[in-house]
Amino acid sequence: MKKLIVPRKFVSLMPPAVGSCFRRWAEYMYSSVQFNMPDSVMHSTAHSERVLLYAMLMVPRVFPDDEQALTTLAHAAIFHDTRRENERKDSGHGARAAAYYEEFCREHSELTFIPAAAAIMRYHDRRDELGEEAMAQAFPDSAERVRMLYHLFKDADALDRWRLGPRGLNPDFLRTDEAIHLVGFARKLVDVTAD
């Protein structure tokens, strides 16, 4: 199995339960999840591992002691870019990833399918308004919760835009205070882990 790219010192700063969750899902991604573009520098495992870390850091601030929220965004993080076909915008790669995730869960009994994770990844490459509307329709009894998870995930993905260069991320477009607090950390993490 491939060694994690996030240095242990970064993981050690997390609460033990959150750090454990991060390691578990990062290791699972490397051992079990297949990417269409495994050699991609921009959208493969290294990117997904960092997105996973950002999500794991943000979730406890909004949903304290909520293992289901952590697991939902962990699933979204490790599968969200698995079905990319190119390095550009590639509209629809989120829907393809969600379909792969659902099929994967049917074939791997150790992974329980989470509808909210599939919806979040399905719409992560779409405009916020479209995703929010889809979440509200699909999850009427928990629309606000799923909308917040969707925003946290989109921000986790956006925080890794530092890999695109010094102007890759415009913090003005982040949706949550939790992400704003991680802007400097994300830049440093990309500097340490990006090729």
C-alpha positions as CSV (number, residue, x, y, z in Angstrom):
1,M,0.0,0.0,0.0
2,K,1.2,3.5,-0.8
3,K,2.4,5.7,2.0
4,L,0.2,8.6,3.0
5,I,1.5,12.0,1.7
6,V,0.2,14.0,4.7
7,P,3.0,14.1,7.2
8,R,2.3,12.6,10.6
9,K,2.9,15.9,12.4
10,F,-0.2,17.4,10.6
11,V,-2.3,14.4,11.6
12,S,-1.1,14.5,15.2
13,L,-2.6,18.0,15.6
14,M,-6.1,16.5,15.1
15,P,-8.2,15.1,17.9
16,P,-7.4,11.4,18.1
17,A,-10.8,10.2,16.8
18,V,-10.6,12.5,13.8
19,G,-7.0,11.6,13.1
20,S,-7.9,8.0,13.2
21,C,-10.8,8.5,10.9
22,F,-8.6,10.4,8.4
23,R,-5.9,7.6,8.4
24,R,-8.6,4.9,8.0
25,W,-10.2,6.4,5.0
26,A,-6.9,7.5,3.4
27,E,-5.5,4.0,3.7
28,Y,-8.8,2.6,2.4
29,M,-8.6,4.9,-0.7
30,Y,-5.0,3.8,-1.5
31,S,-5.8,0.1,-1.0
32,S,-9.2,-0.2,-2.6
33,V,-10.4,2.7,-4.7
34,Q,-9.6,2.9,-8.4
35,F,-9.1,6.2,-10.3
36,N,-9.6,6.6,-14.0
37,M,-6.5,8.8,-14.1
38,P,-4.2,7.3,-11.5
39,D,-1.2,9.2,-12.7
40,S,-2.9,12.6,-12.6
41,V,-0.9,15.1,-10.7
42,M,-4.0,17.3,-10.2
43,H,-6.9,15.0,-9.6
44,S,-5.8,11.7,-8.2
45,T,-5.0,10.3,-4.8
46,A,-2.7,13.1,-3.4
47,H,-5.4,15.7,-4.1
48,S,-8.1,13.4,-2.6
49,E,-6.0,12.7,0.5
50,R,-5.6,16.5,1.1
51,V,-9.4,17.1,0.5
52,L,-10.1,14.3,3.0
53,L,-7.8,16.0,5.6
54,Y,-9.5,19.4,5.1
55,A,-12.9,17.8,5.4
56,M,-11.9,15.9,8.6
57,L,-10.6,19.2,10.1
58,M,-13.8,21.1,9.3
59,V,-16.6,18.7,10.2
60,P,-16.0,18.6,14.0
61,R,-16.3,22.4,14.1
62,V,-19.8,22.2,12.7
63,F,-20.9,18.7,13.7
64,P,-19.1,17.9,17.0
65,D,-18.9,14.2,17.9
66,D,-20.8,13.3,14.7
67,E,-19.2,10.2,13.2
68,Q,-21.8,10.0,10.5
69,A,-20.9,13.5,9.2
70,L,-17.2,12.5,9.2
71,T,-17.9,9.3,7.3
72,T,-20.2,11.0,4.8
73,L,-17.5,13.5,3.8
74,A,-14.8,10.8,3.9
75,H,-16.7,8.8,1.3
76,A,-17.2,11.9,-0.8
77,A,-13.5,12.9,-0.6
78,I,-12.0,9.5,-1.5
79,F,-14.4,9.0,-4.5
80,H,-15.1,12.5,-5.8
81,D,-12.5,12.6,-8.6
82,T,-12.3,8.9,-9.4
83,R,-14.1,9.1,-12.7
84,R,-12.4,12.2,-14.2
85,E,-11.6,11.9,-17.9
86,N,-9.4,15.0,-18.2
87,E,-7.7,17.6,-16.2
88,R,-10.0,20.5,-17.3
89,K,-13.4,21.3,-15.9
90,D,-14.8,17.9,-17.0
91,S,-18.4,18.6,-16.1
92,G,-20.2,15.5,-15.1
93,H,-17.3,13.8,-13.4
94,G,-19.1,14.1,-10.1
95,A,-22.1,12.2,-11.4
96,R,-19.8,9.5,-12.8
97,A,-18.0,9.3,-9.4
98,A,-21.3,9.0,-7.6
99,A,-22.3,6.1,-9.9
100,Y,-19.0,4.4,-9.3
101,Y,-19.3,4.9,-5.6
102,E,-22.8,3.3,-5.5
103,E,-21.6,0.3,-7.6
104,F,-18.5,0.0,-5.5
105,C,-20.6,-0.2,-2.3
106,R,-22.8,-2.9,-3.8
107,E,-19.6,-5.0,-4.6
108,H,-17.8,-4.3,-1.3
109,S,-19.9,-5.2,1.7
110,E,-17.5,-3.5,4.1
111,L,-18.5,-0.1,2.7
112,T,-22.1,1.1,3.5
113,F,-23.5,3.3,0.8
114,I,-24.4,6.8,2.1
115,P,-26.9,8.6,-0.1
116,A,-25.8,12.0,1.1
117,A,-22.2,11.3,0.2
118,A,-23.3,10.3,-3.3
119,A,-25.4,13.4,-3.7
120,I,-22.5,15.6,-2.5
121,M,-20.0,14.1,-4.9
122,R,-22.6,14.1,-7.8
123,Y,-23.0,17.9,-7.4
124,H,-19.5,19.0,-6.3
125,D,-18.6,20.0,-9.9
126,R,-21.8,22.0,-10.3
127,R,-23.0,25.5,-9.3
128,D,-23.9,25.8,-5.6
129,E,-27.5,26.7,-6.4
130,L,-28.0,23.6,-8.4
131,G,-26.5,21.4,-5.7
132,E,-28.4,23.0,-2.9
133,E,-31.7,22.6,-4.8
134,A,-30.9,18.9,-5.4
135,M,-30.0,18.4,-1.8
136,A,-33.3,20.0,-0.6
137,Q,-35.3,17.8,-2.9
138,A,-33.5,14.6,-2.1
139,F,-33.3,15.1,1.6
140,P,-36.3,17.1,2.7
141,D,-36.1,16.0,6.4
142,S,-32.4,16.9,6.7
143,A,-31.9,19.5,4.0
144,E,-30.0,22.0,6.1
145,R,-27.6,19.4,7.4
146,V,-26.9,18.0,3.9
147,R,-26.6,21.5,2.5
148,M,-23.9,22.3,5.2
149,L,-22.1,19.1,4.5
150,Y,-22.2,20.0,0.8
151,H,-20.7,23.4,1.5
152,L,-18.0,21.9,3.7
153,F,-17.1,19.4,1.0
154,K,-16.9,22.0,-1.8
155,D,-14.7,24.1,0.5
156,A,-12.5,21.2,1.3
157,D,-12.1,20.6,-2.5
158,A,-11.5,24.3,-3.1
159,L,-8.8,24.6,-0.4
160,D,-6.6,22.3,-2.4
161,R,-6.6,24.7,-5.3
162,W,-3.3,26.0,-4.0
163,R,-1.9,23.0,-6.0
164,L,-2.7,25.1,-9.1
165,G,-0.3,27.8,-8.1
166,P,0.0,30.9,-6.0
167,R,-3.3,32.3,-7.4
168,G,-5.1,29.0,-7.4
169,L,-7.3,29.8,-4.5
170,N,-9.4,33.0,-4.0
171,P,-10.6,32.8,-0.4
172,D,-13.4,35.2,-1.2
173,F,-15.2,32.3,-2.9
174,L,-15.1,29.9,0.1
175,R,-18.5,29.3,1.7
176,T,-17.7,28.6,5.3
177,D,-15.8,30.2,8.2
178,E,-14.3,26.8,8.9
179,A,-12.6,26.8,5.4
180,I,-11.4,30.4,5.9
181,H,-9.5,29.3,9.0
182,L,-7.7,26.7,7.0
183,V,-6.5,28.8,4.1
184,G,-2.9,29.3,5.4
185,F,-2.7,25.7,6.6
186,A,-3.9,24.4,3.1
187,R,-1.2,26.5,1.4
188,K,1.5,25.1,3.6
189,L,0.2,21.5,3.2
190,V,0.2,21.8,-0.6
191,D,3.8,23.2,-0.4
192,V,4.9,20.2,1.7
193,T,3.0,17.5,-0.3
194,A,2.6,18.5,-3.9
195,D,4.9,17.3,-6.6
